C-alpha cells in the first residue's frame, strides 16, 4: 500500500507542482520540444520513482523478515 501511495503521489502531486507552482513546464515549452515528450518524461520519471520506492520497501520487508526468523 505504501508503494502504491508513493507512486500515485509522485505521479499526481509532483506533476501538479511542476505545472502550477514551479512553472517548470512553461520553461520547458520555450525550447523546441513537443508536449508529448514532456508528458512521456513525466510518466517515465514517476515510473522510475515508484519502482525505486517499491524496491526499497521490499528490501526493508525482506530484511525485517529474515531478522525475525533468525532470532
BANUMI-411509 format. One line per field, with one value per residue: x, y, z of N, C-alpha, C in turn; residue in three letters. Coordinates in pm, 1 decimal, decimal comma. Example, Ala and Ser with C-alpha at 12.3 -4.5 7.8 and 13.67 -1.06 7.14 Angstrom:
# BANUMI-411509
n_px <- (1319,0|1285,0)
n_py <- (-569,0|-225,0)
n_pz <- (780,0|708,0)
ca_px <- (1230,0|1367,0)
ca_py <- (-450,0|-106,0)
ca_pz <- (780,0|714,0)
c_px <- (1320,0|1290,0)
c_py <- (-330,0|3,0)
c_pz <- (780,0|787,0)
r <- (ALA|SER)
***
This chain:
# BANUMI-411509
n_px <- (82,4|196,9|389,1|225,4|94,2|309,0|380,9|149,8|137,0|373,6|320,9|94,7|81,4|342,2|373,2|165,9|265,9|496,0|373,7|189,8|282,3|571,5|609,2|756,5|702,7|628,7|873,1|1005,8|855,1|938,5|1154,8|1252,2|1058,3|822,2|492,9|412,2|655,6|730,4|525,5|564,5|817,4|750,9|587,1|768,8|952,2|790,6|732,6|989,2|1053,0|852,0|918,5|1172,9|1100,4|935,4|1119,7|1290,6|1112,6|1038,0|1289,3|1340,4|1130,9|1208,6|1452,6|1364,5|1201,2|1380,3|1538,3|1357,0|1293,7|1539,7|1611,6)
n_py <- (-117,8|119,3|152,9|188,6|422,7|602,5|599,4|699,1|951,1|1068,8|1071,8|1233,3|1466,6|1578,2|1627,1|1811,0|2016,6|2088,7|2189,2|2391,8|2539,1|2564,9|2627,2|2488,4|2351,7|2558,1|2682,7|2470,1|2442,8|2656,5|2586,7|2400,7|2154,3|1889,9|1866,5|1606,4|1477,7|1587,6|1498,6|1221,7|1204,1|1283,2|1067,3|852,5|931,8|922,2|648,9|540,0|642,9|521,0|253,4|246,6|317,2|99,4|-112,0|-43,9|-57,5|-329,1|-439,3|-358,8|-493,7|-757,9|-769,0|-728,3|-951,5|-1166,5|-1117,8|-1156,8|-1432,0|-1548,8|-1481,7)
n_pz <- (0,0|72,7|-127,6|-351,4|-276,7|-269,7|-540,3|-667,7|-548,1|-642,4|-916,3|-935,6|-750,3|-763,0|-1035,9|-1069,4|-908,6|-1053,0|-1278,6|-1195,0|-960,1|-963,9|-1228,5|-1419,1|-1654,5|-1825,0|-1871,7|-1996,9|-2227,2|-2377,7|-2524,6|-2819,3|-2803,2|-2793,8|-2649,8|-2602,1|-2554,8|-2309,8|-2142,6|-2163,8|-2046,0|-1783,8|-1711,6|-1727,2|-1529,6|-1300,2|-1300,8|-1263,0|-1009,4|-856,1|-892,0|-770,3|-507,2|-443,3|-455,4|-244,4|-25,2|-37,6|9,1|274,0|398,3|346,7|485,3|748,4|779,4|753,7|976,7|1180,3|1164,5|1213,1|1472,2)
ca_px <- (0,0|287,3|449,5|122,6|72,3|424,0|373,9|42,1|175,3|474,8|260,4|-9,4|112,6|466,7|345,9|87,5|355,4|580,5|291,3|120,1|356,9|706,8|603,6|865,2|659,0|632,9|1011,4|1039,2|786,6|1004,8|1255,5|1184,7|1021,3|677,6|423,2|414,3|783,9|727,9|433,9|632,9|922,3|684,6|542,6|886,6|1006,9|702,0|750,5|1118,7|1044,3|769,0|996,9|1273,9|1033,2|890,3|1237,0|1336,7|1014,5|1052,6|1416,4|1320,9|1045,9|1288,9|1548,6|1293,5|1151,2|1493,9|1580,4|1255,3|1301,9|1669,2|1623,0)
ca_py <- (0,0|234,4|169,2|243,6|560,3|681,3|610,8|790,5|1085,1|1120,0|1095,1|1335,7|1592,6|1635,4|1681,4|1932,6|2119,0|2138,1|2263,9|2506,6|2617,1|2595,8|2669,8|2423,1|2318,3|2680,4|2698,3|2362,8|2464,0|2763,1|2525,5|2320,8|2020,3|1869,9|1837,2|1460,7|1441,1|1628,7|1406,9|1093,3|1216,6|1281,9|931,2|770,9|971,0|867,1|503,5|511,2|670,9|419,2|130,2|262,3|310,9|-38,5|-194,9|-11,7|-111,4|-474,8|-469,5|-345,3|-605,5|-879,5|-763,0|-748,5|-1088,6|-1254,9|-1093,4|-1215,9|-1577,2|-1591,6|-1458,3)
ca_pz <- (0,0|78,2|-260,0|-439,5|-234,7|-315,4|-686,2|-706,8|-504,4|-736,2|-1047,2|-933,9|-684,1|-813,4|-1169,3|-1048,7|-856,0|-1162,6|-1374,0|-1138,6|-862,1|-1009,2|-1369,0|-1491,0|-1789,8|-1905,7|-1914,7|-2090,5|-2355,0|-2452,1|-2609,8|-2923,2|-2758,5|-2803,1|-2524,6|-2585,1|-2495,0|-2168,7|-2072,9|-2157,3|-1945,0|-1652,5|-1685,3|-1700,9|-1400,6|-1196,8|-1300,4|-1201,9|-866,4|-792,1|-891,9|-666,9|-377,5|-421,9|-427,2|-108,6|70,0|-36,9|73,9|418,8|441,3|343,0|595,5|874,9|782,6|781,9|1114,3|1269,1|1164,7|1264,1|1615,5)
c_px <- (87,5|352,3|349,3|94,8|186,1|419,7|266,1|72,8|274,9|411,6|163,7|38,4|239,4|448,9|264,5|175,7|445,4|501,4|246,4|209,1|492,3|711,8|718,1|825,4|658,2|774,2|1051,9|976,9|845,0|1117,4|1184,2|1162,2|869,2|619,2|422,2|544,0|787,3|639,4|497,8|743,2|863,3|641,3|660,1|948,5|922,2|717,8|882,5|1114,9|960,8|842,1|1103,3|1212,5|988,5|1007,1|1287,7|1241,7|1024,9|1183,5|1406,6|1234,9|1125,5|1388,3|1480,5|1242,1|1264,4|1540,0|1484,2|1269,7|1437,1|1674,5|1523,9)
c_py <- (125,2|259,9|231,5|389,4|649,7|702,0|708,9|933,4|1146,9|1154,7|1212,7|1468,4|1657,4|1693,9|1810,2|2046,9|2176,6|2219,1|2396,7|2595,8|2660,5|2651,4|2611,1|2394,0|2441,7|2704,6|2593,6|2389,9|2580,6|2711,1|2438,0|2175,4|2009,6|1838,0|1687,4|1414,7|1474,5|1533,7|1268,7|1095,5|1216,0|1140,5|839,0|803,1|913,1|715,1|465,6|533,8|564,8|284,8|135,1|251,4|168,9|-129,5|-169,0|-70,8|-264,0|-517,5|-460,4|-459,4|-735,9|-882,5|-787,5|-891,4|-1185,0|-1239,4|-1161,3|-1366,2|-1629,6|-1583,8|-1533,6)
c_pz <- (0,0|-57,4|-357,6|-404,6|-282,7|-466,1|-728,9|-663,2|-601,2|-870,5|-1045,2|-874,7|-738,1|-952,7|-1158,2|-999,5|-965,3|-1264,8|-1313,9|-1052,1|-916,1|-1151,1|-1451,9|-1634,9|-1880,0|-1957,4|-2016,8|-2226,6|-2434,9|-2540,1|-2712,3|-2879,7|-2764,7|-2666,3|-2497,2|-2518,8|-2346,4|-2088,2|-2059,8|-2051,6|-1804,1|-1614,9|-1653,2|-1565,7|-1286,6|-1187,6|-1234,5|-1050,8|-794,1|-787,9|-781,7|-527,3|-345,8|-386,9|-284,9|-4,5|77,0|28,6|225,5|471,6|446,2|458,8|729,3|889,0|814,8|926,3|1212,4|1277,9|1212,8|1416,3|1692,6)
r <- (UNK|UNK|UNK|UNK|UNK|UNK|UNK|UNK|UNK|UNK|UNK|UNK|UNK|UNK|UNK|UNK|UNK|UNK|UNK|UNK|UNK|UNK|UNK|UNK|UNK|UNK|UNK|UNK|UNK|UNK|UNK|UNK|UNK|UNK|UNK|UNK|UNK|UNK|UNK|UNK|UNK|UNK|UNK|UNK|UNK|UNK|UNK|UNK|UNK|UNK|UNK|UNK|UNK|UNK|UNK|UNK|UNK|UNK|UNK|UNK|UNK|UNK|UNK|UNK|UNK|UNK|UNK|UNK|UNK|UNK|UNK)
***
